[in-house]
Amino acid sequence: MLSVVKAEAPQAATFADFWLMYPKRAAVRDAEKAWNKLTPEDKVAALTALLDWRRYWLARDEMQFTPHPATWLNGARWLDDLPAEYQRK
């Protein structure tokens, strides 16, 4: 008898994942409200883009110019183009 192996559904992107990765910790409640407004697809897209944006912000070492997390989420800033020198090749 063959056993059927069910593929597990990928875990949903969570606010805890986002908060852990975002390099500037400010206004957590506002950030969580903004996160909860996103579609599941946008949550995944935001987390994926955040990897590159985080690298960019940390490389610049100018955290005062990093947007607050709620601002970044509300503005769909993960869709912005990274500066050419920081784009993945």
Secondary structure, 3 states (H helix, E strand, C coil): CCCCCCCCCCCCCCHHHHHHHCCCCCCHHHHHHHHHHCCHHHHHHHHHHHHHHHHHHHHHCCHHHCCCHHHHHHCCHHHCCCCHHHCCC
